[in-house]
Amino acid sequence: MGNKQLRLGAFIMATGHHVAAWRHPGSQIDSGTNIDHYIEVAQTAERGLFDQVFVADSPGIWGTGDDESFSRQGRISHFEPVTLWAALSAVTKHIGFVATASTTYEDPYLLARKFASLDHISKGRAAWNVVTTSNDSVHGNFGLDAHPSPGERYAKATEFVDVVKGLWDSFDDDAFVRDRESGVYFHPSKLHELNHIGKYLKVKGPLNLERSRQGHPVIVQAGSSEDGKELAAATAEAIFTAWTSLGEAQAFYKDVKDRMAKYGRRPEQLLVLPGISPVIGRTEEEAQAKWAELQALIHPSVGLSTLVPYWPDEDLHRWNLDAPPPYYPEPPKGINSRAHVVIELARRERFTVRQLYEYLAGARGHWVVIGTPQTIADRMQEWFENGAADGFNVMPPVLPASLNEFVDLVVPELQRRGLFRTAYEGTTLRENLGLERPVSRHASGARLAA
Ligand SMILES: Cc1cc2nc3c(=O)[nH]c(=O)nc-3n(C[C@H](O)[C@H](O)[C@H](O)COP(=O)(O)O)c2cc1C
């Protein structure tokens, strides 16, 4: 394959990304806790030659709003990502698994061990989506009085990722000889204690697990604030992001890639993957009708609950749904950088309250593209060929139906254009993504090379 190929991830959100997906007949209604559903979805994504599947996560309950809207939300109950992917790695061969885990609330030794295990179990297909946790109501699950500030969370995240990578390098690649003849199992001189003492963490090591097939699971990052971009530039190999216009996506792409040089990294060592939520029809009319059908399933109280993070102190039920919001807030601290984009858009377009929640209902502010396989591929190609994306995180509005449609209709269109693979190139996620296997920090010259 001569041409540069785009990368595809399937971002799996239980019944689908649309807020009313669970009410749609194309969704598996109990999918958050239905392993057969996830097996089907992962195998479909693999049939479509996707690089990876991804689940978001938070160590606490998702959802906001009063009892009325809470009772109508379909994402309340769902699996923990690493255990889920460990099960699915046994029923797939090629696809990579991106699991989300929090540097604010998890323990670095246990996290390093879990992800190294997943990398061994999946034979080199694991990735860690490093998040600092955007949900500010989970601290009570961990004995904390408050959610740490964004600055504090990111400072800890930087140290945390370094510790985890250090633990993954506990054993040199050639530490294990396993020689029955001589009776030597491994070389203790090739096992390294970490002895980390930092501002936030104190971890002795070593990890009780040898280096995995990928060396390190792939590191993914999903924050877009200044701190988020720095963390990505310093350590991430893929970044998930949310943009709705080519110009904004190009600016972000250039911004994060330009930051890499000061960390001694090259732009191709970080893949920028914006989200795209495709609503696919065989004709434009069919696509628009599908979208309208989904939007009609949004109960107003659920719609309004998507606005709570923006106007936390308002009784939103008193607002006229068919007029613009009475005022626009400064995005509150603690909520993620995407909030700025959403509020600017609402102001610019003079969205009514209903239009604003309908906009957010599609995929929480990610890019929704409604059209035929050709027009959807056109938009993806435009972003890919104009410095806005190295690939996409595909966010099916309804699962499994919309992923099936993407694989059956859009993937062949991308392949016809020479933009997407027709067979997996490698056996590990790194090989498929075109990412290097990291050299251990203990290998001779590693510090210089890094
Ligand atoms: C595609 C995508 C997926 C994300 N998944 C998660 C997630 O699973 N859990 C989480 O806490 N935050 C998630 N985030 C949010 C970010 O990781 C980050 O914590 C948040 O955006 C706040 O950081 P920021 O202000 O740097 O953007 C996601 C963001 C994007 C764009």
The ligand as an ORCA input file, in Angstrom:
! r2SCAN-3c Opt
* xyz 0 1
  C     -13.082     10.892     22.662
  C     -12.912     11.270     24.097
  C     -13.083     10.300     25.051
  C     -12.950     10.595     26.386
  N     -13.132      9.622     27.300
  C     -13.065      9.916     28.604
  C     -13.300      8.922     29.575
  O     -13.561      7.790     29.231
  N     -13.244      9.261     30.871
  C     -12.942     10.517     31.277
  O     -12.886     10.749     32.463
  N     -12.704     11.483     30.385
  C     -12.777     11.215     29.067
  N     -12.556     12.185     28.152
  C     -12.227     13.509     28.657
  C     -10.737     13.773     28.748
  O      -9.968     12.669     28.929
  C     -10.352     14.774     29.802
  O     -10.361     14.184     31.069
  C     -11.268     15.912     29.806
  O     -11.447     16.300     28.484
  C     -10.718     17.046     30.653
  O      -9.463     17.419     30.173
  P      -9.220     18.645     29.220
  O      -9.750     19.839     29.952
  O      -7.743     18.608     29.043
  O      -9.960     18.390     27.932
  C     -12.662     11.918     26.785
  C     -12.481     12.908     25.823
  C     -12.605     12.585     24.475
  C     -12.380     13.649     23.463
*
